[in-house]
Amino acid sequence: MSAAVSQDADLIVDTDIKGVNDDAFALHYLLTRRHIPSLITTCSGNTLASDSFDDARALLDSYAVGTRTEAGPDTPRGWTPAIHEYHRDLRKDLGESAYLGELGSSRTRSVSAHESRPSSPAAVTLPGAAPVDYLALGPLGNLYDALVSKTLPVSRIRHLVFSGGAFGVPGNVGQYAEFNVLADPLAAAYVLAAPLSRVTLVPLDVTSQLTYGLSEYTQIASGSGPFSRDLVRTKGATFTTRPGFREPLWDLVAALVMTHPEIVKRSVRGDISVDTSLSASLGATTLRPSEQGRAEVVLEVDTERVLHHMAGTFEGVEE
């Protein structure tokens, strides 16, 4: 993989942050390492975009960072009546057996049949002509809208890193689909078929397998920064009562792939398709390997280096 985030590009981070979740891990990492985004947008997934906006702003304020933050629509363009009904049925069928965030909840609605555009303007608007590195930590609805409306031209996106998809492992919402894709499969299908110059997927194959535990927690808890305080507040009791507890890093891995591409040990290039049929496999991602393919799918990362970057950053250890 080639160069990481650089000074000659704008960084956009799109997130469905909710409290101190994996999106927050990624944002804390970027801010602590001074990879300051030019723009943060919030999308509906773990919660509604308007709620994510509040959590993103609170996190930025804890670092005294004034990055412009925009909330995407609470009802994305891709939430057609059929998709919304699918989410609602999935919630009934799966109940507490799967994490569904805000998908199909009583707080959501579908885009009306007569609505050709979402209920709010495109969140992704960034003045200037500098190339853009785009880190998508949640569903791709905001980028879908920006590409369709041309508020962010395809030609301006230098690199898209998407935390999503599942290829050699089962999905985490049902058997087939990964959450960020299933949340907005029409958006994912559109974006991943767009003629972007460079796309990297960091799928469930990697993000769910790489976990942190008591050792990393203890290192981070010894720090004095905002993330150390937040992690102690939200996970301290868990590690006290369950010292063997481990939790996947999910979106933090995607942020590290963008900033430290050397952590990638194995990847496959190819073209990606997203199942948009209203069937049990809605949101399933398929990779057709090809050296000329648009996307690079990360299948293995250097676990030791990831945990070193994570714990070392928040403990205050210089790399």
C-alpha positions in Angstrom: 0.0 0.0 0.0 1.2 3.5 -0.7 1.4 6.7 1.4 -0.8 7.5 4.3 -2.7 10.7 5.1 -0.5 13.7 4.1 -0.5 17.4 4.4 -1.4 18.0 0.8 -4.9 16.4 1.2 -8.0 17.3 3.1 -9.2 14.6 5.5 -12.9 13.9 5.8 -14.2 11.5 8.4 -17.7 10.2 8.2 -19.0 8.6 11.4 -22.0 7.2 13.2 -20.3 7.8 16.6 -22.4 6.9 19.6 -20.9 7.6 23.0 -17.5 5.9 23.5 -17.9 3.3 20.7 -15.4 2.1 18.1 -16.0 5.3 16.0 -14.9 7.3 19.1 -11.8 5.1 19.4 -10.9 6.1 15.8 -11.6 9.8 16.3 -9.7 9.9 19.6 -6.8 8.3 17.8 -6.8 10.7 14.9 -7.0 13.8 17.1 -4.4 12.5 19.6 -2.0 11.9 16.7 -2.9 15.3 15.2 -4.4 13.9 12.1 -7.0 16.7 12.2 -9.9 16.3 9.8 -10.9 19.2 7.6 -14.5 18.0 7.9 -16.4 15.6 10.0 -19.8 14.4 8.9 -22.3 12.2 10.8 -24.5 9.5 9.4 -27.4 7.3 10.6 -26.4 3.8 11.7 -25.5 3.2 15.3 -27.8 6.1 16.1 -29.4 8.9 14.1 -27.1 11.4 12.3 -28.3 14.3 14.5 -27.4 12.4 17.7 -24.0 11.5 16.3 -23.4 15.1 15.5 -23.8 15.9 19.2 -21.4 13.2 20.3 -18.8 14.2 17.6 -18.9 17.8 18.7 -18.5 16.9 22.3 -15.4 14.7 21.4 -13.9 17.5 19.4 -14.5 20.0 22.2 -12.6 17.8 24.6 -9.5 18.4 22.4 -10.4 22.1 21.8 -10.5 21.3 18.1 -12.8 23.4 15.9 -13.2 21.1 12.9 -16.3 21.9 11.0 -18.9 19.2 11.7 -22.1 18.6 9.6 -24.9 16.2 10.3 -26.2 14.2 7.4 -29.9 13.4 7.1 -31.5 11.3 9.8 -33.3 9.6 6.9 -30.7 8.8 4.2 -31.5 8.7 0.5 -31.1 4.9 0.5 -33.7 4.3 3.1 -36.5 3.5 0.6 -39.8 2.2 1.9 -38.6 -1.3 1.0 -35.3 -1.0 2.7 -36.8 0.6 5.8 -39.4 -2.3 6.0 -36.6 -4.8 5.7 -34.8 -3.2 8.6 -38.0 -3.2 10.7 -38.6 -6.9 9.9 -35.0 -7.8 10.7 -35.4 -6.1 14.1 -38.5 -8.2 14.8 -36.9 -11.4 13.6 -33.5 -11.1 15.3 -34.5 -9.3 18.4 -31.6 -9.1 20.9 -29.6 -11.7 19.1 -27.9 -9.2 16.8 -26.8 -5.6 17.1 -28.9 -3.3 14.9 -28.1 0.1 16.2 -30.9 2.4 15.0 -31.9 0.3 12.0 -35.6 -0.2 11.9 -36.2 1.4 15.2 -39.3 3.5 16.0 -37.2 6.7 15.5 -36.6 5.9 11.9 -38.7 6.5 8.7 -38.3 5.8 5.1 -37.7 8.3 2.3 -41.1 9.0 0.7 -41.6 7.7 -2.8 -41.9 11.3 -4.1 -38.6 12.4 -2.5 -35.9 12.4 -5.0 -33.5 14.0 -2.6 -32.9 13.6 1.1 -34.6 15.8 3.6 -31.5 17.9 4.3 -28.6 19.2 2.0 -25.6 17.1 1.3 -23.4 17.1 4.4 -20.2 16.6 2.4 -19.3 19.9 1.0 -15.7 21.1 1.2 -14.5 24.3 -0.5 -11.2 24.3 -2.5 -9.7 21.8 -4.9 -7.3 19.9 -2.7 -7.5 16.1 -3.0 -9.6 14.4 -0.3 -8.8 11.3 1.8 -12.2 10.0 3.0 -12.4 7.8 6.0 -15.9 6.2 6.2 -16.5 4.7 9.7 -20.2 4.2 9.2 -22.7 3.6 6.4 -22.0 5.3 3.1 -25.2 7.4 2.7 -23.4 10.8 3.0 -20.8 9.9 0.4 -23.5 8.4 -1.9 -25.4 11.7 -1.7 -22.3 13.8 -2.3 -21.4 11.8 -5.4 -24.9 11.9 -6.8 -25.3 15.6 -6.2 -21.7 16.3 -7.2 -21.0 18.4 -4.1 -17.8 16.2 -3.9 -16.6 15.3 -7.3 -15.3 11.7 -7.8 -12.1 13.2 -9.2 -11.4 14.9 -6.0 -11.3 11.8 -3.8 -7.8 10.5 -3.7 -8.5 7.6 -1.3 -11.6 6.1 0.3 -11.0 3.9 3.3 -14.3 2.1 4.3 -14.7 0.2 7.5 -17.2 -2.3 6.2 -18.0 -5.5 4.4 -17.5 -9.2 5.1 -15.9 -11.6 2.7 -14.4 -14.7 4.3 -16.4 -14.5 7.6 -20.1 -14.5 8.4 -21.9 -11.1 8.7 -22.5 -9.6 12.0 -26.2 -8.9 11.2 -27.6 -12.2 10.2 -25.5 -14.7 8.2 -24.4 -12.6 5.3 -24.2 -8.8 5.9 -21.9 -6.5 7.8 -23.6 -3.7 9.7 -22.3 -0.7 7.8 -23.2 -2.2 4.5 -26.6 -3.5 5.5 -27.5 -0.1 7.1 -27.5 1.4 3.6 -26.9 -1.2 0.9 -28.0 1.0 -2.0 -25.4 3.6 -0.9 -22.7 1.0 -0.6 -23.5 -0.5 -4.0 -23.3 2.9 -5.6 -20.1 4.1 -4.0 -18.2 0.9 -4.4 -19.1 0.8 -8.1 -18.1 4.5 -8.6 -14.9 5.3 -10.6 -12.9 6.3 -7.5 -9.1 6.4 -8.0 -8.4 4.3 -4.9 -10.6 2.4 -2.5 -9.5 0.3 0.5 -12.0 -1.8 2.5 -11.2 -2.9 6.0 -13.8 -5.6 6.5 -15.2 -7.6 9.3 -12.6 -10.3 8.5 -10.1 -8.0 10.1 -11.9 -5.6 12.3 -13.9 -8.1 14.4 -10.9 -10.4 15.0 -8.5 -7.8 16.4 -9.3 -7.1 20.0 -7.9 -5.3 23.0 -8.0 -6.4 26.6 -6.8 -5.7 30.1 -3.1 -5.1 29.2 -4.0 -2.4 26.6 -6.7 -1.0 28.8 -4.2 -0.6 31.7 -1.8 1.3 29.4 -4.4 3.6 28.1 -5.9 4.2 31.6 -2.5 5.4 32.7 -2.7 8.4 30.4 -4.3 11.7 31.1 -5.9 12.6 27.8 -9.6 12.7 26.9 -9.7 9.1 25.7 -8.1 7.7 28.8 -10.7 9.4 30.9 -13.6 8.3 28.7 -12.3 4.7 28.6 -11.9 4.5 32.3 -15.4 5.9 32.8 -17.1 3.5 30.4 -15.0 0.3 30.6 -13.4 0.5 34.1 -16.0 -1.5 35.9 -16.0 -4.1 33.1 -12.3 -4.7 33.3 -12.4 -4.7 37.1 -15.1 -7.4 37.3 -14.1 -9.3 34.1 -10.3 -9.1 33.7 -10.4 -11.6 30.8 -12.8 -9.3 28.8 -11.8 -8.4 25.2 -13.5 -6.2 22.7 -13.1 -5.8 19.0 -11.4 -2.6 17.7 -13.5 -2.4 14.6 -13.3 1.2 13.2 -10.0 2.0 14.9 -8.4 -0.6 12.6 -9.6 1.3 9.6 -8.2 4.6 10.9 -4.9 2.9 11.4 -4.9 1.4 7.9 -5.3 4.9 6.6 -2.6 6.5 8.7 -0.2 3.6 8.9 -0.7 1.5 5.7 2.4 -0.5 6.6 0.4 -2.5 9.2 -1.3 -4.3 6.3 0.2 -7.8 5.9 -2.2 -9.2 3.3 -4.7 -7.8 1.0 -6.5 -8.7 -2.3 -7.3 -6.4 -5.1 -10.6 -6.7 -7.1 -14.1 -5.5 -7.8 -16.8 -5.5 -5.1 -20.5 -6.1 -5.6 -23.2 -5.5 -3.0 -26.4 -7.6 -2.9 -29.3 -5.1 -3.1 -32.0 -7.8 -3.5 -34.7 -7.9 -0.8 -33.6 -11.3 0.4 -31.8 -12.9 3.3 -28.5 -11.9 1.6 -29.3 -8.1 1.4 -26.0 -6.3 2.0 -23.7 -9.2 1.4 -20.4 -8.2 -0.3 -18.6 -10.2 -2.9 -15.1 -9.7 -4.1 -14.1 -10.7 -7.6 -10.3 -10.7 -7.5 -8.6 -8.8 -10.3 -5.3 -7.0 -10.5 -7.1 -4.2 -12.3 -9.9 -4.1 -9.7 -10.9 -0.8 -8.2 -10.7 -1.9 -4.5 -8.1 -3.3 -2.2 -9.6 -5.5 0.5 -7.5 -5.9 3.7 -7.5 -9.4 5.0 -4.7 -9.4 7.6 -2.9 -6.7 9.6 0.0 -6.8 12.0 -1.7 -7.3 15.3 1.3 -6.3 17.4 1.8 -3.1 15.6 -1.9 -2.2 15.8 -2.0 -2.7 19.6 1.3 -0.8 19.9 -0.1 2.2 18.0 -3.3 2.1 20.0 -1.9 1.7 23.5 1.2 3.7 22.9 -0.7 6.7 21.5 -3.0 7.1 24.5 -0.4 6.2 27.0 1.7 9.1 25.6 4.5 6.9 24.3 6.1 8.3 21.1 6.4 5.9 18.2 
